[in-house]
Amino acid sequence: MPIDEGCQPREETSVSAASSEWFAAARFGMFVHFGLYSLAARHEWVRSRETMSDEQYDRYLEQFDPDLFDAGRLARAAREAGMRYAVLTAKHHDGFCLFDSKLTGYTSARATGRDLVAEFAEAMRAEGLRVGLYYSLLDWRHPDFTVDRFHPLRDSAPPDVNATRDMARYRAYMRGQVRELLTGYGPIDLLFFDFTYPPAPDGRPGKGPEEWGADELMRTVRELQPGILVNDRLGIPGDYVTPEQYQPDQPLTRDGAEVMWEACHTLNGSWGYDRDNHDYKDPALLVRMLVQSVACGGNLLLNVGPTGRGALDPRARGTLGAIAGWMELHERAVHGAGPSRFQPPPNALYTQRGRRLYLHLLAWPLKHVHLPGLAGRVRYAQLLHDGSEVRVQQLDGGLHEHNNLAPPGRPAGTLTLTLPVSAPDVLLPVVELVLEDEEEHR
């Protein structure tokens, strides 16, 4: 799922503020990549990478039986991990649909009698999660989708293969499927289109807003579900931007104004199930990435790729369980929180929710941590995981010389916390600081 190289940040007028409030408060979501490629178990781009023909790829259609796909269990795992929304691949680049489309027989409903999008939407709502759907703009199965730089037939098709292919017919098909998704499954909170791409260096064509009929498609989406959030990968402005497989370390802006954003990441570098890829991110790293997203005003969409039978593999279950343990104790430092105007000390991040300021300690200090600009502003401090008090003091503002028995002074306005020598046994320690009322402080 390459990142859209030509994506644009959102226009502030595209959805109402009320429509985006839930997204900014949620901060954490689950991405679910599942399809025929899950049986191949070697990346969701396996058909393109190995330039498979329709007949070669149909081996997976013949064997597709997601008997262990349990949307309820998936929803519970997401909720317990502190996720507040989830996004399912209704259709990926291979064209296979996990919903009962009337426009093609290339669906899970035809193959197995199961509409997995319906199961997913019902299960997520039952757990109180917002529902998102992913829809690929690419379709390597559709006879009118022109062969381009990513198409599996790019090296085997005759030179005039596109002469009989009509992207206008494909655009009509695509709009029809989006209409099905937005009229047949209740309120959809988020639509993740994927993706726009420029021509290849060798001249082979890419595809962009003109090929997708992006303006008309967006109008259709807005008419059918006015409150839905739409991402930025149609090649025209959307409601939020989607950095992929990299982690922003500052708020994202357009023309000087901050925009909503969501970093999407895999557990191990592959979106679909990849049996032999063991390059997994440590749960502690994922928690730090989540906090960094919140500290910079963004969200984290963390992907899982169920196995060919539809279940989460043990490593994914373990990772979600570890995150769940941290979120159970620390969720108020994430949900509804955002950036702070205060400057954190080195090796730390701040998130803030009203008068609660959260100090996330990326490295555990020896006894003391010094917080610039917070002297006289903190009413109470505690370790968030157990509610144990953290002592605060304001050291002498003079920068006196080294003393063998006492630490040097700190700049005026610095607040010093005294911490235990041993770090708490949590993935990321957090100190909750209750701030004084700003009006009283003035």
C-alpha angles and dihedrals in degrees: 000000000000118000116259104258092201101043121144129210118249128275109241092228096056096093133010121263089246091057092056099042094087091052094052091047096045096059094173131064142165123240116202120198112188133151146103090313088066089073092054086053094201107100131308090260092059094119093054095039093052094035092231122187121229090261094052092049092047089074086080094048089055092052099039109128114145093191092152096047101119110175092187092056090046091051092050091050090051094048093047090051089057096255115148100191139022136206124206128196099245087177128002130195093282089066096238110141126214090201135070099263116181090204097068140020091218094102144113088242092060094040099045109003091249128119099206094185090058091049091047096048093048094048095047093050090048089059093047095253126140115246123236130176129203117213122184117221087206122080118181092182100053112099093221098049103106120237109253142158094301101036115117090230094053093111100032105041120095117259093254095049093121095052091090097035117098120199090192089065090046092051090053089050091049094049089048092054093047088051089053092052094048097045103036105049108047124246112355112199101193137021118199111196119192127226159353119182136180126233118286119257088251091060099258107145128258128200132243145155094315093054092047096043082232099180094050092043091052091049089053091051093049093048094050097043112011095183097052122117116229126195129230104257100099087082091250127086116290135180097269140010126242119213107190128210093348129086121229113223097196137033114286117239142186119201088347095306122111117244133202113260142178125200110212117205140174128225092232110006097276125090097201123050109292109183098193099041107101098166093119125170114238114249090237090056091050091052090051089050090051092050092046089053092052092044089056096045098260144109133241120226106193118198132221124186112205118216124259089273091051102254129122112252119241094258092054091047091049093049093050090047092053092049089047090056091054095042093050088065101031109032095116088064087060113028111075090000129118144162122327128221089223120094113240122222120253117294092019142094132209128217121176137201113182109301092347113097117190121208110201109197110212090181123028111238128214105260099307138063121179120215115200118222097009102098108125092008101087121082097180140356131201142162103259099216094062106010093241116157121254115207117234131198141166112233122212107292092222116100094227124178125272116293121195093223104034136045117249120262123267134227115281113277095033119136118204124208122202111216133185116266093239118065117236115260095250132110092249123008116226131194115204113213118196106210127216116250106276093222090053090047092055 
